[in-house]
């Protein structure tokens, strides 16, 4: 390499390496896919070596690419943070907040919070990593995570983001007209159910129901298996089968009749979603501001619910 590599070439390569996709990198960088590909090719020409293995379906790192990520990646991240700090208004907080979030939590937990936080702190970059498995947030470099209360470790600081959440069995009216309505948990074994494979242990998830002191774990089956529980909602709307979902995800569909809940006397409730992180002493300034925003919005939600309850 006879002259310095342009920063934007390195930035493009690092985003492709992290997302493992030229299309995803293009969306993140706000440029065309071909422009990202060109920058990576130019970088490969500069260092006279292949950094990525490209196929029609995937992108992976070569050994040289992996070494470049490990050696240059941290320096580029520091440079980006420093540039953000230089362009920020005096006193504005800069930095990055990295969160691990289950996909199910985004629509009604994280999505309402982000616009408020970004409007208040535009120089803080928020990175969301969507996954349902249990994550070592310290070991894997996260500032915090969002998970259901039952999955929190005891040594974590936890901030409640939602109230308890019911899990419902739902289907389209057309499905029930064609196949009948299950009256008890065991009846689900005779129905087409969209099944979910756990990201933690790989087993198919048994639908949990309960009534009084008795509980059921029904090993439902169907023709569609997914690792994303939200996939069942649009399929259920089409009348293809039954889905097991969090109530907030289908509240509007239940109101307008697109979907119908069954077995409601057997619906179980979970403790809701929490924001969690290691300790207050280790909390970064961006995370502290995020926690403040989350607390404020949670308080506003409780006040709104109390008003609705009084009117009801």
C-alpha positions in Angstrom: 0.0 0.0 0.0 1.7 3.2 -1.3 -0.6 5.8 0.2 -3.2 6.1 3.0 -6.5 4.3 2.6 -9.5 6.7 2.5 -11.5 6.5 5.7 -14.8 5.9 3.8 -13.4 2.8 2.2 -12.6 1.3 5.6 -15.9 2.4 6.9 -17.8 0.7 4.1 -15.9 -2.5 4.5 -16.4 -2.6 8.3 -20.2 -2.1 7.9 -20.3 -4.9 5.3 -18.3 -7.2 7.6 -20.6 -6.5 10.5 -23.9 -6.9 8.6 -22.6 -9.6 6.3 -24.6 -8.0 3.5 -23.9 -5.3 0.9 -27.5 -4.4 0.8 -27.8 -3.9 4.5 -24.6 -1.9 4.6 -25.9 0.3 1.8 -29.0 1.1 3.7 -27.0 1.9 6.9 -24.6 4.1 5.0 -27.2 5.8 2.9 -25.7 5.0 -0.5 -26.3 2.5 -3.3 -25.2 -1.1 -3.1 -22.9 -0.7 -6.1 -21.2 2.3 -4.4 -20.5 0.2 -1.3 -19.2 -2.7 -3.5 -16.9 -0.3 -5.3 -15.5 1.1 -2.1 -14.7 -2.4 -0.8 -13.1 -3.3 -4.2 -10.9 -0.2 -4.0 -9.8 -1.1 -0.5 -8.9 -4.6 -1.7 -6.9 -3.2 -4.5 -5.1 -0.9 -2.1 -4.0 -3.7 0.2 -3.6 -6.2 -2.7 -5.7 -8.9 -1.1 -9.3 -10.2 -0.9 -11.2 -9.2 2.2 -14.5 -10.8 1.5 -15.8 -14.0 0.0 -18.9 -13.2 -2.1 -21.6 -15.6 -3.2 -25.0 -14.9 -4.6 -26.5 -15.5 -1.1 -23.9 -14.6 1.5 -20.8 -12.5 2.3 -18.1 -13.8 4.6 -14.7 -12.6 5.7 -11.4 -14.0 4.5 -8.6 -14.4 7.0 -7.1 -11.1 5.9 -10.5 -9.5 6.3 -10.9 -10.9 9.8 -7.5 -9.5 10.8 -8.4 -6.1 9.4 -11.6 -6.0 11.4 -9.8 -7.0 14.6 -7.0 -4.5 14.2 -8.6 -1.5 12.5 -12.2 -1.8 13.6 -11.7 -0.4 17.1 -9.7 2.6 15.8 -12.4 3.5 13.2 -15.1 3.3 15.9 -13.0 5.7 18.1 -12.5 8.0 15.1 -16.2 8.1 14.4 -17.0 8.9 18.0 -14.4 11.7 18.0 -15.8 13.2 14.8 -19.3 13.1 16.3 -18.0 14.9 19.4 -16.3 17.6 17.3 -19.5 18.3 15.3 -21.8 18.2 18.3 -23.1 21.3 20.1 -21.2 22.3 23.2 -22.3 20.1 26.1 -24.1 17.6 23.9 -23.5 13.9 24.8 -21.9 11.8 22.1 -21.1 8.1 21.9 -22.8 4.8 21.1 -25.4 2.7 22.9 -25.5 -1.0 22.0 -28.6 -2.9 22.9 -29.6 -6.6 22.5 -33.4 -6.7 21.9 -35.8 -9.6 21.1 -37.7 -8.9 17.9 -41.0 -9.3 19.8 -40.1 -6.3 22.0 -39.4 -3.8 19.3 -42.9 -2.8 18.1 -44.4 -1.8 21.4 -41.4 -1.4 23.7 -38.4 0.0 21.8 -40.0 1.7 18.8 -42.0 4.2 20.8 -39.0 5.1 22.9 -36.5 5.7 20.1 -38.0 8.8 18.5 -38.0 10.6 21.9 -34.5 9.5 22.8 -33.0 10.4 19.3 -34.7 13.8 19.3 -33.1 14.6 22.7 -29.7 13.1 22.0 -29.1 13.2 18.2 -25.3 12.6 18.6 -25.7 9.3 20.4 -25.7 6.4 18.0 -28.1 3.5 18.9 -27.2 0.1 17.7 -29.9 -2.6 18.0 -29.0 -6.2 17.7 -32.2 -8.4 17.4 -32.0 -11.9 18.8 -34.0 -14.0 21.1 -31.3 -16.1 22.7 -29.9 -15.4 26.1 -26.9 -13.0 25.8 -23.9 -12.3 28.0 -24.2 -8.5 27.6 -20.8 -7.8 29.2 -18.9 -10.5 27.4 -20.5 -9.6 24.0 -20.0 -5.9 24.3 -23.6 -4.7 25.0 -24.4 -1.7 27.2 -27.8 -3.2 28.1 -30.5 -5.5 26.9 -34.3 -5.9 26.8 -35.8 -9.2 27.9 -38.9 -10.7 29.6 -38.7 -10.6 33.4 -38.4 -14.4 33.7 -35.1 -14.4 31.8 -33.3 -11.7 33.9 -30.2 -12.7 35.9 -30.4 -11.7 39.6 -27.2 -9.6 39.5 -28.6 -7.2 36.9 -30.2 -3.8 37.5 -33.6 -4.0 35.9 -36.0 -1.3 34.8 -39.6 -2.3 34.0 -40.7 -1.2 30.6 -44.2 -2.8 30.3 -46.9 -4.2 32.6 -47.6 -8.0 32.6 -48.3 -9.4 29.1 -50.9 -12.0 28.2 -50.1 -14.7 25.6 -53.0 -15.5 23.4 -54.0 -18.2 20.9 -55.4 -16.3 17.8 -56.8 -17.2 14.4 -58.8 -15.6 11.6 -62.7 -16.0 11.7 -62.4 -17.9 8.4 -60.1 -20.5 10.0 -62.5 -21.1 12.8 -65.4 -21.4 10.4 -63.5 -24.1 8.5 -61.9 -26.0 11.3 -63.9 -25.3 14.5 -62.9 -23.6 17.7 -60.7 -25.3 20.3 -62.4 -25.4 23.7 -59.6 -26.8 25.8 -55.8 -26.9 25.5 -55.7 -30.5 24.3 -57.8 -29.5 21.3 -54.9 -27.6 19.9 -53.3 -30.9 18.9 -56.0 -31.2 16.2 -55.3 -27.8 14.7 -52.8 -26.3 12.4 -50.5 -24.2 14.6 -47.5 -22.1 13.6 -44.6 -23.5 15.6 -41.5 -21.7 17.0 -38.0 -23.1 17.4 -36.1 -21.8 20.3 -32.9 -19.9 19.5 -31.4 -21.1 22.8 -31.8 -24.9 22.7 -33.2 -25.5 19.2 -36.3 -27.4 20.4 -39.9 -26.6 19.2 -41.7 -24.4 21.7 -44.7 -25.9 23.5 -47.5 -23.5 23.9 -48.0 -22.6 27.6 -51.6 -22.3 29.0 -53.0 -22.4 32.5 -56.1 -22.2 34.6 -56.1 -21.9 38.3 -53.2 -24.1 39.6 -53.1 -26.3 36.6 -50.8 -25.6 33.6 -50.4 -27.1 30.2 -47.5 -27.3 27.8 -49.1 -28.3 24.5 -46.7 -29.7 21.9 -48.5 -28.2 19.0 -47.5 -28.9 15.4 -48.1 -27.5 12.0 -46.8 -27.1 8.5 -44.8 -23.9 9.2 -41.8 -23.7 11.6 -40.0 -20.4 12.3 -37.5 -18.9 14.6 -39.4 -15.6 14.7 -42.7 -15.8 16.6 -44.0 -12.6 14.9 -44.2 -14.5 11.6 -47.3 -16.3 12.8 -49.4 -13.2 12.9 -49.7 -12.4 9.2 -50.1 -16.1 8.4 -52.9 -16.3 11.0 -54.6 -13.3 9.4 -54.7 -15.2 6.1 -56.5 -18.1 7.8 -53.7 -20.5 7.4 -53.6 -21.6 11.1 -53.4 -20.5 14.7 -50.6 -18.4 16.3 -49.5 -18.0 19.9 -48.7 -14.3 20.4 -48.3 -11.5 22.9 -51.5 -9.6 23.3 -50.0 -6.1 22.4 -49.0 -7.4 19.0 -52.6 -8.2 18.0 -54.6 -5.7 20.0 -55.8 -3.8 16.9 -56.5 -7.0 15.0 -58.6 -8.2 17.8 -60.5 -4.9 18.0 -61.3 -4.8 14.3 -62.1 -8.5 14.1 -59.3 -9.5 11.7 -58.2 -12.0 14.4 -60.1 -13.7 17.2 -58.7 -15.0 20.5 -59.6 -18.4 21.7 -59.0 -20.3 25.0 -58.8 -17.0 26.8 -59.7 -18.6 30.2 -56.4 -20.5 29.8 -54.3 -17.5 28.8 -51.1 -17.1 30.8 -49.3 -13.9 31.7 -45.6 -13.1 31.9 -43.9 -10.4 34.0 -43.4 -8.1 31.0 -40.3 -6.6 29.4 -37.4 -5.0 31.3 -34.4 -3.0 30.4 -31.4 -4.5 32.2 -27.7 -3.8 32.6 -24.8 -4.8 34.9 -24.6 -2.1 37.5 -25.2 1.6 38.0 -21.4 2.1 38.6 -20.6 0.7 35.2 -23.3 2.6 33.4 -22.1 4.8 30.5 -23.4 8.3 30.0 -25.5 7.4 26.9 -27.0 4.5 28.8 -27.8 6.7 31.7 -29.7 9.1 29.4 -31.5 6.2 27.8 -32.6 4.9 31.2 -33.9 8.4 32.1 -36.0 8.5 28.9 -37.3 5.0 29.5 -38.3 5.8 33.1 -40.1 9.0 32.0 -42.1 7.2 29.2 -43.0 4.4 31.6 -44.3 6.9 34.1 -46.4 8.6 31.4 -47.8 5.3 30.3 -48.9 4.4 33.9 -50.6 7.8 34.3 -52.5 7.3 31.0 -53.6 3.9 32.1 -54.8 5.2 35.4 -56.9 7.9 33.7 -58.4 5.3 31.4 -59.2 3.1 34.3 -61.0 6.0 36.1 -63.0 6.8 33.0 -63.9 3.1 32.6 
